[in-house]
Amino acid sequence: MLFRSEKLATDPDPPYREAFLIVLCSVLSVFTTHWFYFSVQHIGMRVRVVCTSLIYRKCLQQLNGRQGKLLNLLSSDVQRFDQSCVSLHYLWIAPCNLIIVFTILYQEYGWTSVIGLGVLLAFAVLQALLGVQFSKFRTRTAAETDLRLEFLSGMLKKMKQIKMLGLEQIYKETCRKLRDRKSVV
């Protein structure tokens, strides 16, 4: 056991040194965590800017009526680089933590810790399966968003003709149907 009450009862000095070390570790954790997140988000922002400029440059060369896809890429998909750079280190931290914690648990509790590891791995597999399903759902939603943005972009380009011919209500109804289709997916 890490904490023994009999040692505390026989120790003449109050545990000020241990309390000071706990506070010092907390303060150091605050400063290092802030620095880490700032650095990683800065790297993610730089990656996002580079990808945005590459997408924009490519689309200027080959703009074949796919403005909806471009707008969707630039507005939502590229933003994930900021978030993914923060989570990237967990790919190697999580297995290390799992091995260390499982070793300690096995030494303390024996074979019953294997049951806990099995439950943890079962939930990891379940989360991976749900992630695949969510990815399929997100792909369908992105396709519907691309379709709607292409329609709106074309409509904005031809706004003078639409106003002149009095087709506002037809386009409004079509836009509403596209939006409703996206919410159903």
N, C-alpha and C positions, 0 to 999 in steps of 0.2 A: 504494500500500500504506500502511496505517496505521502499521505497525511496521517500522522500518528499522534493521538491526543496525549499519550503518556509523555512524549518528548516535550510537548508544549507545557505540561504541568511541571516538569522538572527543570525546564530552562529558566534561569534567573533573569535573563535579558529578554525584554519584549521583542517580538519579531519585526522590529523596525527596518532592519536591513532587507528582509524578504519583501516587505511592503514597498520599500523604496525601489527595489528591483522590478517589481510588478508594474509600478507607475512608470518607471523609466522605459520598460519594454512597450508599454502602451503608447507613450509619447513617441518613441522611435517608430513604432508601427504606423502611427498617424502620418509622420513625415515621409516615411519611405513609401507608403501606399499612395499618398497624394502624388509624389514624384513619379511613381510607376505609372499610375493612370494618366497623368499628364503626358508623359513621354509616349505611351502607347497610343493615346488618342491623337497626338501630334503625328505619329507615323501613319495612323489610319487616315487622317485628314490629307496627308500628302499623297497617299495611294489613291484616295478618292479624287483628288484634283487631277492627278495624272490620268486616271481612267476616264474622267469626264472630258479632259482635253482630247484624249485619243478617240473617244466615241464621237465627239463633236467634229473633229478633223475628218474622220472616216465618213460621217454623214454628210459633210459638205461635199465630199467627192462623189458620193452615191446617194443622192436624195431622190428616191423613186417613189414618192408618195407614202413613205413610211414614217411620217412625222409622229404618229401616235406611239410607235415603238420607241422612237428617240426620246420623246417626252417622258415616257414611262421609265426608261433606263436612267435618264438624268434625274428624275424626281425621286424615285423610290429605290431602285435596285442598287445604285451606286452608293447610297447612304449606308448600306450594310457593311461596307468596308470599315467604317468607324467602329461599328459594334463588333465585328469579327476580330479585329486586331486586339481588342481587350480580352476576348475569350480564347485567343489562340494558345496562350501559355497553359491553359487547363488541359490541353492534350497530353502534356508530359507530366504536369503536376498531379493530376488525378490518379494515374496508375502508381506513381511513387507513394502518394498518400494511402492508396488502397493496400499496397504491400506492407507498409510500415504499420498501419493500424491493424491489419489482419494478423501480422506477426505478434503484436502486443496482445491482441485479443486471444489468439490461440495459446499464448503462454499463460494468460490469466485464467481463461475459461475452458480451454481444451476444445474438444470436437464440436461443442455447441456453437462455437463461433463460425463453423463451416455453414451452419443453417443460415445465419445472418448474411454470410457472403453469398449464399445461393439466392436468397431473397433480393439482395442488392443487384446481383447480376440479372435476375429475372426482370426486375424493374428497368434495368438498363436496356435489355432487349425490347421490352414493351415500349419504352420511350423511343428507341430507334424505329420501330414499326410505325408508331404514331407520327414520327418525323417524316417518314416516307409518304404517308397519307397526306400530311399537311403540305408537303412539297407538291404533290399532284394537285391538290386543291388550289394552291397558290399559282401554279402554272396556268390552270384554267381561268382563274381570276385575272391574271396578268394579260391573257389573250383577250378577254372581254374588255379590259381597260384599254388595251391597244386599239381594238376595234372602235370603241367609243371616242377615243382621242383622235383617231384618224377621221372619223365622221365629223367631229366638231372642228377640226383643223380645216377640212375641206369646206365646211359650212362658213367658217369665218373668211376664207379666201373669196367665196362667192356671195358675200353678204349683200352687195349692191344688186346682183341679179335676183336674189331671194326677196329683197324688199320691193324691187320693181315689179316682180310678178305676183307678189302677195302670197308667198308660200311660207310665211312665218309659222303658222299654226301646224302645218304638215311637218316641218322640221322640228318644231317643239315636241310634237307627239312622238316622232321617231327617236329623238334624243331621250325622252322619258322612257320609251320602251327599251332602249339600249341600257339605260341605267337600271331599270327593273330587272333585266336579264342578268346583269352583273351581280345584283343582290341575291338572286336566286341561286347562282352558281355557288 
